[in-house]
Amino acid sequence: MSRTVPRHETVPQHETLSQHETVPQHDSVRPPHPDATSWSTDPYANALRNGHGPLFLRRTDGWLLPLDVERWCAGADAADLSALHRCEGPVLDIGCGPGRLVAALAARGHRALGIDVSEAAVARTLRLGGSALHRSVFEPLPGEGRWGTVLLVDGNIGIGGDPRRLLHRTAAVLAPGGLLIAETAPQDIDERSRVHLDDGRAGRDRSAAPFPWARLGTPALLRYAGLLGWLTADQWETDGRTFVALRRSRSVLTTSHSADSTQSAAVISSQFPRNTSGESPLAGS
């Protein structure tokens, strides 16, 4: 069950979320984003159900990137906590996976919501006691423009294969002065490719269309962020994992991510059902 937010916790430097706004329980806005179908396929869902891989992103040239499903399905570790301790205000975890970060935040009294294009990931997050929606970051989201922190962890800075577009979209979701915490590749890399999900099983049907993905090291992310007006707040390494914290300045552009942004305010206001339980992570500030 979702945790109630302490009454004294407020969103720094911007409007707080209304006490009547609660997390919607069903995704009824529109069909999933085109990239969503790849993460809803059996290899990913099976890995989450089993709590382990093998699972890979396979590039079209055959190169494999191992995905650390065991870590994703475990509890938050020291590197995760190094990021969570920096969170401010209500937190949106983009690509929440099986929900360890949302659950860890909720256990610490944070308002937190995960979104993921995988139904299996959302279901697991809910079982852990977190709140989550089956939705793409490029679809309308609750509380746009008022989140205190956005998380892009476990390589999720690669979502959509276009870092500039994702940074624009993240800026639209955050409040002015809000914080983006992103995990980067440990190498100095700036790579865009098309990939499949692959569990390594011989004979597996790989006829599904590949989807775009990106891999960024810290230098590349800072270059993109600087060009778009983000402010570097922090960068660190814990247990071999590297992170960057970026501050959304008021000059960051938020209008180029998608045509969805022009309709988001009206859609979002209709997404919050009346708060009857008093236990929503987006309940009063």
Backbone bond lengths (Angstrom), bond angles and torsions (degrees), N, CA, C in turn:
res aa  C-N    CA-C-N  psi(-1)  N-CA   C-N-CA  omega(-1)  CA-C   N-CA-C  phi
1 M - - - 1.454 - - 1.518 109.20 -
2 S 1.310 117.81 144.54 1.457 122.06 -176.88 1.515 111.09 -68.16
3 R 1.327 114.53 149.98 1.457 121.52 179.70 1.525 111.21 -86.25
4 T 1.338 116.60 145.23 1.456 121.39 172.69 1.520 109.26 -81.61
5 V 1.328 116.76 140.21 1.459 120.74 179.51 1.510 110.43 -80.21
6 P 1.338 117.09 135.53 1.472 118.10 174.62 1.520 111.11 -55.81
7 R 1.315 117.41 142.95 1.460 120.64 -174.28 1.522 112.58 -64.79
8 H 1.340 118.00 -24.09 1.450 119.27 -176.45 1.515 112.74 -83.29
9 E 1.348 118.63 -11.22 1.459 119.56 -176.56 1.521 109.68 -77.78
10 T 1.313 117.41 124.52 1.453 122.19 -179.67 1.509 110.02 -126.00
11 V 1.326 115.61 163.29 1.457 121.27 177.63 1.518 108.40 -85.08
12 P 1.329 119.36 121.61 1.464 120.36 -174.90 1.515 112.58 -68.97
13 Q 1.335 117.14 136.25 1.456 124.17 167.39 1.520 114.30 69.62
14 H 1.319 119.15 13.05 1.464 118.57 -179.11 1.517 109.74 -162.16
15 E 1.302 114.67 175.87 1.464 121.61 -176.81 1.517 111.10 -61.02
16 T 1.334 116.49 136.71 1.448 120.30 175.76 1.524 110.18 -81.70
17 L 1.329 115.87 161.78 1.452 120.82 178.72 1.525 109.84 -77.18
18 S 1.304 115.20 142.90 1.457 120.85 -175.79 1.518 111.35 -63.74
19 Q 1.318 116.54 147.46 1.464 120.91 178.77 1.519 111.26 -68.02
20 H 1.319 118.25 -15.59 1.463 120.43 -179.59 1.515 112.45 -93.68
21 E 1.337 117.97 -3.50 1.452 120.67 -177.41 1.515 109.95 -89.41
22 T 1.317 116.59 122.77 1.456 121.85 178.98 1.509 109.53 -123.46
23 V 1.312 116.00 162.38 1.460 119.97 -179.64 1.510 109.74 -72.02
24 P 1.348 118.73 126.68 1.458 120.42 177.89 1.518 110.40 -64.35
25 Q 1.307 115.91 143.70 1.451 120.21 -176.10 1.529 113.13 -93.37
26 H 1.312 117.70 -11.37 1.457 120.33 -178.35 1.517 109.18 -135.59
27 D 1.330 116.10 146.67 1.453 121.24 179.64 1.525 108.12 -95.91
28 S 1.337 115.81 101.85 1.458 119.58 -175.46 1.516 112.19 -123.69
29 V 1.347 117.22 17.57 1.453 119.38 -173.25 1.520 111.65 -76.40
30 R 1.339 117.10 -51.78 1.451 121.33 -174.80 1.515 108.87 -170.07
31 P 1.345 118.80 169.79 1.461 119.45 178.29 1.522 110.55 -61.07
32 P 1.354 116.59 157.38 1.457 119.54 -178.73 1.522 112.03 -59.60
33 H 1.331 115.62 153.34 1.455 122.32 173.77 1.519 108.98 -56.79
34 P 1.346 119.37 146.52 1.460 120.91 -176.05 1.521 114.79 -53.15
35 D 1.335 119.04 -33.57 1.457 120.75 179.71 1.521 112.31 -71.76
36 A 1.340 117.06 -13.71 1.459 120.21 -172.12 1.515 112.68 -65.77
37 T 1.329 118.11 -32.96 1.451 119.79 -173.69 1.520 112.11 -62.03
38 S 1.332 118.10 -31.36 1.460 120.64 -178.26 1.521 111.70 -64.93
39 W 1.339 116.71 -36.63 1.460 120.08 -178.78 1.520 111.66 -84.80
40 S 1.326 117.80 -3.22 1.459 121.10 176.36 1.522 111.30 -98.85
41 T 1.334 116.93 2.92 1.456 120.56 -176.97 1.524 110.57 -75.54
42 D 1.332 116.04 164.13 1.456 121.89 -174.61 1.524 114.76 -56.76
43 P 1.341 121.44 -43.51 1.471 118.51 -177.09 1.525 113.16 -55.45
44 Y 1.328 117.40 -43.74 1.462 120.04 -179.01 1.523 110.92 -70.98
45 A 1.333 117.00 -47.77 1.463 120.38 179.92 1.525 110.77 -60.65
46 N 1.325 116.90 -41.30 1.467 120.17 179.43 1.521 111.20 -64.94
47 A 1.330 117.00 -40.35 1.466 120.08 -179.92 1.526 110.22 -63.41
48 L 1.335 117.67 -41.20 1.457 119.95 179.22 1.524 111.50 -67.74
49 R 1.314 116.64 -39.51 1.466 119.44 178.40 1.528 111.12 -63.78
50 N 1.351 115.84 -38.83 1.457 120.73 -177.83 1.529 112.83 -82.93
51 G 1.325 116.29 -19.71 1.449 120.09 -179.52 1.507 115.16 80.50
52 H 1.329 116.93 12.42 1.465 120.19 179.89 1.521 110.37 -161.90
53 G 1.328 115.61 166.20 1.457 123.04 176.77 1.525 110.28 -85.38
54 P 1.333 115.27 -155.05 1.471 126.38 11.47 1.530 112.65 -75.78
55 L 1.335 114.56 146.26 1.457 121.59 174.55 1.520 107.54 -151.09
56 F 1.329 115.26 137.42 1.461 121.09 -175.07 1.527 109.94 -136.37
57 L 1.321 115.63 156.47 1.453 121.70 158.69 1.520 106.83 -95.20
58 R 1.324 115.60 119.55 1.464 120.56 -179.34 1.514 109.38 -102.66
59 R 1.316 116.12 119.10 1.454 120.69 175.38 1.519 109.84 -71.53
60 T 1.321 117.27 160.06 1.457 120.90 -177.92 1.527 112.17 -64.50
61 D 1.350 117.83 -19.21 1.467 120.04 176.37 1.524 112.04 -89.18
62 G 1.355 117.50 4.58 1.454 121.54 176.06 1.517 115.10 97.66
63 W 1.342 118.45 -10.99 1.468 121.08 -179.78 1.516 109.67 -66.87
64 L 1.340 117.09 140.83 1.461 122.49 -175.56 1.520 110.97 -114.56
65 L 1.329 116.23 134.61 1.458 123.01 172.08 1.523 107.75 -110.80
66 P 1.341 118.46 111.78 1.474 119.78 179.44 1.526 111.08 -65.91
67 L 1.324 116.40 140.49 1.460 122.88 176.90 1.529 108.39 -107.10
68 D 1.326 116.55 132.82 1.461 122.24 -170.65 1.530 110.58 -88.06
69 V 1.333 116.15 68.49 1.459 121.25 -174.48 1.530 111.02 -62.50
70 E 1.339 117.30 -38.90 1.461 119.61 -179.35 1.531 111.01 -58.30
71 R 1.313 117.09 -43.43 1.472 120.12 179.21 1.521 110.60 -67.57
72 W 1.332 117.00 -40.76 1.458 120.05 179.72 1.527 111.63 -60.11
73 C 1.341 116.07 -35.49 1.464 120.91 -175.63 1.528 113.01 -89.50
74 A 1.327 117.27 -3.49 1.461 121.32 176.56 1.525 109.31 -89.03
75 G 1.322 116.42 -175.90 1.450 120.50 175.43 1.517 110.97 -76.66
76 A 1.318 116.26 167.79 1.461 120.98 178.41 1.527 109.69 -62.19
77 D 1.339 116.45 131.02 1.459 120.76 -178.97 1.534 110.34 -99.58
78 A 1.324 115.88 -172.79 1.467 119.87 -175.32 1.523 111.96 -61.86
79 A 1.336 117.39 -39.45 1.465 119.96 179.10 1.525 110.47 -66.03
80 D 1.339 116.84 -42.59 1.467 120.03 176.58 1.529 110.61 -58.58
81 L 1.313 115.72 -45.91 1.464 119.72 -176.96 1.520 111.87 -65.39
82 S 1.337 116.90 -29.92 1.462 119.04 176.83 1.520 111.15 -62.38
83 A 1.343 116.06 -30.41 1.464 120.58 175.81 1.523 111.27 -81.43
84 L 1.321 117.29 -43.15 1.461 120.50 -176.15 1.519 111.92 -65.46
85 H 1.325 117.18 -33.21 1.466 119.95 179.35 1.529 112.25 -66.31
86 R 1.321 117.19 -17.79 1.462 121.34 179.27 1.532 112.55 -91.90
87 C 1.323 117.92 -4.75 1.459 120.83 -176.08 1.530 111.04 -67.52
88 E 1.324 115.02 145.91 1.461 123.28 -179.88 1.522 109.64 -126.80
89 G 1.329 116.72 132.94 1.456 119.80 175.00 1.525 112.26 63.30
90 P 1.334 117.55 -159.86 1.465 121.30 179.54 1.522 110.35 -68.35
91 V 1.340 116.10 141.76 1.462 122.16 -170.74 1.523 110.17 -117.24
92 L 1.336 116.28 132.63 1.459 123.22 172.84 1.517 108.22 -110.86
93 D 1.333 117.07 120.01 1.466 122.67 178.68 1.524 108.10 -100.08
94 I 1.333 116.08 106.92 1.465 122.44 -177.89 1.522 109.11 -85.27
95 G 1.339 116.12 123.85 1.460 120.27 -174.29 1.519 109.77 71.26
96 C 1.336 116.28 54.11 1.471 121.32 -170.23 1.513 113.17 -68.83
97 G 1.362 118.41 -15.17 1.452 119.60 -178.82 1.517 111.17 58.60
98 P 1.345 117.33 -142.65 1.467 119.54 -176.26 1.517 114.95 -75.25
99 G 1.337 118.75 2.77 1.453 120.64 162.78 1.512 118.20 96.10
100 R 1.346 118.65 15.55 1.460 118.24 -175.34 1.531 111.87 -64.46
101 L 1.345 117.78 -35.56 1.461 119.74 -177.43 1.525 111.30 -75.04
102 V 1.329 116.88 -41.34 1.464 120.40 177.29 1.524 110.00 -61.38
103 A 1.339 116.41 -43.75 1.461 120.13 -179.91 1.527 111.08 -65.10
104 A 1.341 117.15 -40.39 1.467 120.51 179.54 1.525 110.88 -65.36
105 L 1.322 116.97 -39.82 1.463 120.38 177.82 1.528 110.94 -65.77
106 A 1.325 116.12 -44.80 1.462 119.87 179.96 1.524 110.88 -60.96
107 A 1.331 116.82 -39.49 1.458 120.59 -179.99 1.520 111.86 -65.36
108 R 1.333 115.86 -22.56 1.466 120.62 179.35 1.529 112.30 -97.46
109 G 1.334 116.82 8.68 1.456 120.50 174.87 1.513 115.19 87.28
110 H 1.349 118.16 8.17 1.457 120.68 177.71 1.524 110.24 -80.49
111 R 1.321 116.24 145.28 1.459 120.10 164.04 1.527 107.00 -73.31
112 A 1.305 118.15 125.28 1.461 121.18 -176.32 1.514 109.89 -148.84
113 L 1.319 115.71 141.12 1.459 123.14 177.09 1.515 108.27 -135.17
114 G 1.325 116.74 132.57 1.459 121.87 173.05 1.511 110.16 -102.22
115 I 1.324 116.22 146.56 1.466 120.95 169.78 1.520 107.89 -126.78
116 D 1.316 115.59 144.75 1.464 120.52 179.08 1.515 108.53 -157.48
117 V 1.336 115.82 149.06 1.460 120.71 179.27 1.523 111.78 -86.05
118 S 1.321 117.50 -2.20 1.462 122.10 178.34 1.526 109.99 -100.60
119 E 1.317 116.79 122.96 1.457 120.83 176.69 1.526 111.13 -62.40
120 A 1.348 116.48 -36.75 1.463 120.15 179.78 1.524 110.67 -63.87
121 A 1.333 117.03 -39.03 1.461 120.91 178.88 1.524 111.03 -65.48
122 V 1.331 116.50 -44.88 1.459 120.43 179.74 1.534 110.29 -62.50
123 A 1.330 116.60 -43.70 1.464 120.17 -179.41 1.526 110.87 -61.21
124 R 1.321 117.16 -41.19 1.470 119.79 -179.76 1.529 110.86 -67.78
125 T 1.327 116.88 -39.42 1.464 120.36 177.39 1.523 110.81 -59.71
126 L 1.323 117.02 -44.22 1.458 120.91 179.26 1.525 111.38 -63.43
127 R 1.340 116.57 -37.98 1.465 119.44 179.05 1.528 111.59 -65.44
128 L 1.330 116.71 -29.22 1.463 120.53 178.56 1.529 112.40 -77.60
129 G 1.321 116.84 -7.20 1.456 120.25 -179.94 1.509 113.90 98.40
130 G 1.341 117.33 5.82 1.458 120.90 176.55 1.512 111.23 -88.97
131 S 1.321 115.81 174.50 1.466 122.11 174.65 1.518 108.11 -110.10
132 A 1.322 117.07 137.84 1.459 120.46 -176.49 1.515 110.29 -155.10
133 L 1.325 115.27 152.83 1.458 123.54 176.01 1.518 109.75 -123.43
134 H 1.323 115.79 145.20 1.460 122.39 174.01 1.527 107.64 -84.77
135 R 1.329 115.43 93.23 1.454 118.85 -172.63 1.519 110.85 -161.42
136 S 1.326 116.26 150.17 1.461 123.19 173.49 1.514 109.80 -85.30
137 V 1.324 116.12 150.76 1.460 120.60 175.75 1.520 111.73 -62.39
138 F 1.325 117.37 -22.70 1.462 121.19 -178.10 1.525 112.97 -88.87
139 E 1.322 116.98 6.10 1.457 122.45 171.80 1.531 109.06 -101.39
140 P 1.333 118.46 161.78 1.461 120.32 176.58 1.528 111.31 -56.95
141 L 1.339 116.05 139.99 1.457 121.59 -175.42 1.530 110.01 -127.62
142 P 1.318 117.20 153.60 1.467 119.63 175.10 1.524 111.33 -62.32
143 G 1.308 116.31 143.14 1.458 121.34 171.17 1.511 115.56 67.12
144 E 1.325 118.09 27.17 1.472 119.19 -178.63 1.528 110.50 -57.90
145 G 1.318 114.87 136.26 1.451 120.95 179.92 1.511 114.81 83.10
146 R 1.358 117.67 4.89 1.458 120.28 -176.75 1.528 113.58 -132.66
147 W 1.324 118.72 4.96 1.463 119.92 178.11 1.523 109.70 -76.61
148 G 1.337 115.88 139.12 1.452 120.53 179.38 1.512 113.13 -79.30
149 T 1.344 116.58 -36.31 1.466 122.20 -179.58 1.520 109.03 -140.76
150 V 1.320 115.80 141.10 1.459 122.89 170.29 1.525 107.96 -119.01
151 L 1.325 116.57 135.28 1.461 122.29 177.31 1.521 110.29 -106.30
152 L 1.329 115.77 133.17 1.471 123.85 169.74 1.528 106.42 -128.63
153 V 1.329 115.34 83.23 1.462 122.11 -172.66 1.527 108.97 -110.83
154 D 1.329 116.90 166.08 1.471 122.69 177.50 1.523 112.17 62.09
155 G 1.327 116.68 37.51 1.460 119.96 177.31 1.504 114.92 83.56
156 N 1.344 118.37 5.34 1.459 120.25 -175.01 1.516 114.38 -71.42
157 I 1.330 118.27 -5.19 1.461 120.05 169.74 1.529 109.78 -62.57
158 G 1.335 116.78 -15.00 1.468 121.28 178.48 1.507 114.94 -85.50
159 I 1.330 118.70 -4.53 1.467 121.34 -176.25 1.526 110.48 -56.67
160 G 1.316 115.89 130.13 1.461 122.12 177.45 1.515 114.73 83.74
161 G 1.340 117.25 -11.84 1.457 120.43 176.80 1.512 115.21 71.66
162 D 1.334 117.99 12.36 1.471 121.70 -176.94 1.528 107.63 -140.64
163 P 1.336 118.06 92.73 1.466 120.28 -175.84 1.522 114.02 -58.73
164 R 1.323 117.75 -36.88 1.465 119.43 179.70 1.528 110.47 -62.62
165 R 1.312 117.09 -45.30 1.467 120.47 179.81 1.524 110.80 -62.89
166 L 1.335 116.85 -41.59 1.454 119.78 -179.27 1.527 110.97 -66.88
167 L 1.327 117.51 -38.29 1.460 120.04 177.31 1.527 111.74 -66.27
168 H 1.331 117.21 -38.47 1.468 120.34 173.95 1.527 110.27 -60.45
169 R 1.333 115.49 -45.92 1.466 119.46 -177.27 1.530 110.98 -64.86
170 T 1.321 116.19 -41.41 1.456 120.38 179.20 1.523 110.99 -62.99
171 A 1.323 116.64 -39.09 1.460 120.22 178.04 1.522 111.10 -61.90
172 A 1.327 116.97 -35.42 1.464 120.62 179.59 1.521 111.55 -69.69
173 V 1.317 117.38 -28.97 1.459 121.84 -178.73 1.531 111.06 -80.30
174 L 1.332 116.58 -36.51 1.460 121.34 -177.63 1.522 112.12 -76.37
175 A 1.316 115.30 153.58 1.459 120.92 168.42 1.523 109.32 -74.79
176 P 1.335 118.10 155.46 1.468 119.61 171.49 1.523 109.83 -54.72
177 G 1.318 116.26 130.87 1.453 120.58 -175.77 1.511 113.71 86.06
178 G 1.345 117.82 -2.57 1.455 121.59 179.56 1.512 112.60 -70.05
179 L 1.328 115.93 167.74 1.453 122.62 -171.13 1.528 110.67 -116.11
180 L 1.318 116.57 130.98 1.467 122.98 169.82 1.517 107.74 -105.29
181 I 1.332 116.32 123.36 1.459 121.41 175.17 1.526 107.29 -111.51
182 A 1.328 116.22 116.93 1.457 121.60 -175.60 1.522 109.80 -123.70
183 E 1.314 115.29 137.64 1.463 120.22 171.08 1.517 108.56 -89.79
184 T 1.321 116.35 135.20 1.459 121.74 -177.61 1.520 110.19 -113.70
185 A 1.335 115.69 164.17 1.466 120.33 174.18 1.524 109.06 -68.22
186 P 1.325 118.36 143.91 1.466 119.85 -178.73 1.527 113.61 -68.47
187 Q 1.346 117.22 -17.13 1.459 120.72 177.92 1.529 110.40 -92.07
188 D 1.322 115.39 160.22 1.468 120.44 172.55 1.521 107.12 -81.65
189 I 1.326 115.93 92.57 1.463 121.73 -171.86 1.512 109.85 -137.39
190 D 1.320 115.88 147.11 1.466 122.99 173.81 1.519 106.15 -142.16
191 E 1.320 115.64 90.73 1.464 121.71 -169.70 1.519 110.27 -126.05
192 R 1.316 115.90 135.87 1.465 122.21 172.21 1.515 107.64 -125.11
193 S 1.314 116.45 136.30 1.457 120.04 -176.93 1.517 109.11 -154.53
194 R 1.318 115.67 175.38 1.452 122.22 172.60 1.515 107.52 -113.79
195 V 1.331 115.94 135.21 1.460 121.02 -169.72 1.531 110.69 -135.36
196 H 1.334 114.40 161.54 1.462 123.96 169.39 1.519 108.39 -117.86
197 L 1.326 117.34 155.59 1.455 121.28 165.12 1.516 108.59 -81.69
198 D 1.326 117.00 137.71 1.464 121.35 -173.99 1.522 108.07 -144.91
199 D 1.342 116.69 129.99 1.460 119.74 177.03 1.521 112.23 -100.20
200 G 1.330 116.62 7.88 1.453 120.49 175.63 1.507 115.11 79.99
201 R 1.323 117.49 2.04 1.460 120.02 -178.44 1.517 110.43 -80.80
202 A 1.310 116.47 128.87 1.459 121.59 177.99 1.518 109.31 -63.74
203 G 1.328 115.71 140.11 1.453 120.69 177.23 1.502 114.78 84.05
204 R 1.360 117.12 -2.10 1.465 119.77 178.21 1.523 110.02 -64.13
205 D 1.325 117.40 134.04 1.463 122.28 178.34 1.526 109.73 -68.40
206 R 1.339 116.02 118.32 1.462 120.81 179.02 1.527 110.64 -113.61
207 S 1.321 115.32 35.29 1.452 119.62 -176.76 1.529 112.70 -78.06
208 A 1.341 118.63 -14.54 1.461 120.34 179.55 1.525 109.66 -61.12
209 A 1.326 115.60 144.83 1.461 120.03 -178.03 1.524 109.73 -64.76
210 P 1.326 117.87 139.26 1.468 119.69 175.67 1.521 110.73 -65.50
211 F 1.314 116.36 157.56 1.456 121.12 179.92 1.528 109.11 -122.25
212 P 1.334 117.62 154.16 1.464 120.66 -176.72 1.523 111.67 -76.54
213 W 1.329 115.01 142.64 1.463 121.44 178.94 1.515 108.14 -145.58
214 A 1.321 116.43 157.82 1.468 121.33 178.03 1.522 109.12 -134.76
215 R 1.323 115.27 152.50 1.466 122.04 172.65 1.519 107.27 -128.36
216 L 1.343 115.81 126.90 1.460 120.99 -177.25 1.514 110.13 -128.39
217 G 1.332 115.89 133.18 1.451 120.22 165.43 1.511 109.76 -84.13
218 T 1.331 115.79 174.08 1.462 120.31 -178.37 1.524 112.73 -58.83
219 P 1.348 120.44 -45.92 1.474 118.85 -179.55 1.528 112.79 -58.37
220 A 1.328 116.87 -40.86 1.469 119.78 -178.95 1.525 110.60 -66.49
221 L 1.340 117.05 -44.21 1.464 119.23 179.94 1.524 110.82 -62.37
222 L 1.307 117.47 -41.74 1.461 119.92 179.63 1.523 111.43 -64.85
223 R 1.328 117.43 -34.10 1.473 119.67 176.89 1.522 110.51 -64.27
224 Y 1.325 116.62 -49.97 1.466 119.73 179.34 1.527 110.72 -60.69
225 A 1.334 116.16 -45.33 1.453 120.00 -176.58 1.527 111.51 -63.85
226 G 1.332 117.18 -41.51 1.454 120.13 -179.98 1.510 112.73 -62.89
227 L 1.335 116.12 -39.10 1.461 119.86 179.78 1.519 111.98 -65.99
228 L 1.335 116.64 -25.98 1.463 121.10 -177.97 1.527 112.61 -96.08
229 G 1.325 117.89 0.30 1.460 120.18 175.66 1.508 116.03 94.71
230 W 1.354 118.41 6.54 1.451 120.47 175.41 1.527 109.66 -71.19
231 L 1.341 116.19 152.85 1.450 122.33 176.83 1.521 109.35 -108.04
232 T 1.317 117.05 132.39 1.458 120.61 178.48 1.522 109.53 -75.89
233 A 1.330 116.23 120.44 1.462 121.29 -179.08 1.526 112.05 -98.23
234 D 1.344 117.29 -33.39 1.460 120.30 -176.41 1.523 108.71 -170.26
235 Q 1.296 116.51 157.83 1.461 123.24 168.72 1.516 107.70 -150.61
236 W 1.341 116.32 141.31 1.456 119.87 -174.58 1.528 110.67 -158.19
237 E 1.319 114.83 168.73 1.460 122.70 176.93 1.522 108.37 -132.10
238 T 1.334 116.00 134.85 1.455 121.80 176.19 1.519 108.83 -138.79
239 D 1.311 116.47 124.84 1.473 122.29 178.67 1.527 112.33 51.72
240 G 1.329 115.50 40.84 1.460 120.00 176.37 1.511 115.16 81.12
241 R 1.334 118.22 0.13 1.462 121.83 177.68 1.527 109.13 -105.99
242 T 1.322 116.26 140.39 1.465 121.27 -173.83 1.526 110.38 -113.72
243 F 1.339 115.35 142.39 1.449 122.23 -174.89 1.526 110.16 -136.35
244 V 1.330 114.29 155.01 1.457 122.43 173.86 1.522 107.85 -133.65
245 A 1.318 116.93 138.25 1.465 122.39 171.85 1.521 107.93 -112.25
246 L 1.331 116.27 124.93 1.463 122.89 -178.80 1.525 109.37 -117.97
247 R 1.324 115.72 138.50 1.455 121.01 179.51 1.524 109.55 -100.76
248 R 1.335 116.70 129.48 1.461 120.45 178.38 1.520 109.41 -77.94
249 S 1.309 116.38 110.35 1.461 119.97 176.08 1.527 108.98 -81.78
250 R 1.312 116.40 164.69 1.463 120.16 -179.67 1.529 112.00 -69.46
251 S 1.336 116.68 -13.94 1.460 119.70 -178.64 1.522 112.84 -90.99
252 V 1.338 118.16 -4.75 1.461 120.57 -179.19 1.526 109.62 -65.28
253 L 1.332 116.35 132.51 1.459 120.77 178.36 1.516 109.54 -74.67
254 T 1.322 116.51 138.25 1.463 120.54 -178.20 1.519 112.27 -128.65
255 T 1.332 118.54 13.57 1.461 119.45 -168.96 1.514 114.54 -107.51
256 S 1.333 119.75 -3.19 1.457 118.78 -172.05 1.509 114.40 -102.12
257 H 1.366 117.84 1.37 1.452 118.48 -173.09 1.510 112.90 -71.18
258 S 1.329 117.79 -37.85 1.461 119.99 -171.09 1.510 109.60 -175.04
259 A 1.325 115.32 155.21 1.464 119.01 174.32 1.517 111.28 -67.95
260 D 1.356 117.80 -15.48 1.459 120.23 179.51 1.518 112.06 -58.40
261 S 1.347 117.72 -29.18 1.455 119.81 -172.10 1.515 112.26 -63.03
262 T 1.319 118.42 -28.38 1.459 120.43 -177.35 1.520 111.46 -70.66
263 Q 1.332 117.19 -20.99 1.451 120.46 -177.95 1.516 112.91 -108.53
264 S 1.345 117.02 -2.51 1.457 119.27 -167.82 1.515 112.76 -64.47
265 A 1.330 119.22 -38.31 1.463 119.71 -175.37 1.520 110.74 -61.28
266 A 1.331 117.01 -45.70 1.461 119.67 -179.37 1.516 110.98 -66.25
267 V 1.336 116.72 -40.34 1.462 119.71 -178.59 1.516 110.47 -66.53
268 I 1.336 116.12 -43.94 1.454 119.77 -176.78 1.515 111.21 -62.40
269 S 1.325 117.39 -43.54 1.457 118.96 -176.71 1.514 111.26 -60.94
270 S 1.317 117.65 -27.89 1.461 120.43 179.53 1.516 112.00 -85.29
271 Q 1.348 117.90 -8.20 1.456 120.79 -175.72 1.521 113.14 -86.51
272 F 1.342 118.59 -16.17 1.450 120.10 -175.87 1.523 110.40 -92.47
273 P 1.334 118.60 107.63 1.456 119.48 175.20 1.520 110.20 -70.32
274 R 1.324 116.16 161.40 1.464 120.01 179.20 1.515 109.69 -61.78
275 N 1.326 116.74 136.57 1.455 122.65 -177.73 1.524 109.29 -77.02
276 T 1.329 115.73 108.39 1.465 119.47 179.59 1.512 111.90 -109.03
277 S 1.340 118.05 -20.15 1.459 119.67 -176.59 1.505 113.62 -91.62
278 G 1.361 116.79 -25.92 1.453 119.59 -174.68 1.497 113.80 72.87
279 E 1.366 118.20 10.33 1.447 120.50 -175.03 1.510 112.91 -117.53
280 S 1.292 119.79 9.49 1.461 120.92 -179.61 1.515 111.70 -69.30
281 P 1.351 117.63 141.94 1.459 119.76 176.33 1.504 112.69 -67.30
282 L 1.331 119.30 -10.46 1.453 121.31 176.51 1.527 111.23 -107.03
283 A 1.325 116.01 15.62 1.455 118.60 178.27 1.517 110.12 -69.79
284 G 1.334 116.59 179.18 1.453 124.33 -166.85 1.503 116.93 -40.47
285 S 1.326 116.63 155.48 1.447 121.95 -174.79 1.517 110.53 -94.93
